[in-house]
Amino acid sequence: MLRCPNCNSHDLGKVGTNQLYCWQCYVEMTTENNRISSVYQVEEDGSLTSLNDLFFEEDSQTVYLD
């Protein structure tokens, strides 16, 4: 079962092809090859702010899905 890398919740929804949304912490994720490739915070105006620097190390740019 998939978990949010930010809050560890299972409350995820699919919002597009290769895109997931966490209903608990309002984070949107982009997936590639069953791995999270980007993480964004959804702002009140609907814009996205990248959180990649918080979730990815410089050497490894992937977070694997459970």
N, C-alpha and C positions, 0 to 999 in steps of 0.2 A: 504494500500500500504506500502511496506517495505521501511525503511529508514536506511541509514548508521548511526551507533552510533557515528562515528567520525565527519563527515561533514554534516550530515542530508540530504544527497542527495538521490534521488530516482533512480539514475543511477546505479543499481545493476544488476549483471549478475550471473547466476548459472555456477559454474566451476566444480562441481562434486556433488555427493550425499551428501547432508547436508553441502554444501560449497557455499558461495556467495562471490562476488568480487565487490568492489566499483571502478568504472572507474574514479571517480573524485579525490579520495585521495589515491588510490592504497592500500586499506586495504582489507584483506581477512577475512571472518568470518566463523566459524563452527557453525551449528545450531543443536539443540537437542530439540525435543518436542515443536517446534515452538518458541524456545528461542535461543538467541545467547549465545553459551557456551564458545567460544574463539574468540579472535580478534588478527590478526597478520598484521604487516606491511610487504609488499613484497619489498625486497631489489633489487638493480640493478642486482645482480648476480642470482636472483631467489630464494634466501634463504628467510626464514620467521623469523621475530623477534616478539616475543610475546608482545602484548600491554595489556594483561589481567590486569596487576597492575594499569593501567590507567582507565580501564572501569568497573572493578568489585571491590566491597567492600569486605573485608574479611568475613563478615557475610553472604552476598548474592552473589552467584557466577553466577547470570543470569541477562541478559538484555532481556526484552520481546520485541518481534517483534510486530509492529502495525498491 
